Amino acid sequence: MDAEEDSSTFGRVGIGSWTYPWAVGTVTDSRPPEPMSAKALVRTAAELQVQVVQIADNLPLDALTSPELESLRQLAQDYGIALQVGTRGVDPNHLLKYLRIAEELESTLVRTLGGWLGYPTPLPEVEKNIHLVLPTFIDAGVSLALENYEVYPTADLANLVRSIDDPRFGICLDVANSFAAWESAEQILDNLASVAISAHIKDFTVERTNSLMGFACVGRPIGQGKLPLDLILTRLAQFNRRPDLIVELWPPPQRTLEETLSLERTWASESVQYLRSSVAGFFRKTGKKTRIPIY
């Protein structure tokens, strides 16, 4: 597609399974009695009036049968919500399995990470595996987005994308992830804004620990922390990038799980509203227009 969009729009604002990490049961020893399902996530998206849902590695879709995937696809279609598929790892067989899931859900994007916690795949192997599967993704009309995180320098990720050089492959940009590699927001965006095809937006603050010896990175609702959202939007617009903007959250645990879940719900609603108004305000202020890319 290459249709002109109204200047008040950016990418779609959406939520995902990492908007509700506690509700979906990401923390195994603090799982709710009835963890949020993929269908429940879609219904929540409808309540929040967002247009896209990204179901990622903390709510694995390969646990669903084909009839369950079809039921999920139909539910999202009924609500007018686009589904995106997320996973972790770059093994070719695994990526092709998630491509099939994406096709069943009529998703046009699969987001993945380079490896499992503590076991990152070396970038030469990442490149080799993507070269193996990308033609099949292209034939299916599905894009593959590799998320940045602290184990890979963002300059190396940018070089990887440019080496592969296909519009169906790019970066799922999460500026907060690469702060742990001691990269600045400007450095991250210099390297990755021009190759972003998806984006995660999560906010945080940095607080001194109670012992006064060190600092902790603590999640906050979008707009209430240190994330330079306006800079992110500015740099994406500079390169005419128009990725969907998926809200992610790091809610700190409260005294009880129910209090944590309540905080998570409140933060999700506040963050969606803030992100939506920020995007609209950004384009009212700048008057910029963007185009819908193929992803």
Secondary structure, 3 states (H helix, E strand, C coil): CCCECCCCCCCCEEEECCCCCCCCCCCHHHCCCCCCCHHHHHHHHHHHCCCEEEECCCCCHHHCCHHHHHHHHHHHHHHCCEEEEECCCCCHHHHHHHHHHHHHHCCCEEEECCEECCEECCHHHHHHHHHHHHHHHHHHCCEEEEECCCCCCHHHHHHHHHHHCCCCEEEEECHHHHHHHCCCHHHHHHHHHHHEEEEEECEEEEEECCCCCCEEEEEECCCCCCCCHHHHHHHHHHCCCCCCEEECCCCCCCCCHHHHHHHHHHHHHHHHHHHHHHHHHHHHHHCCCCECCCC
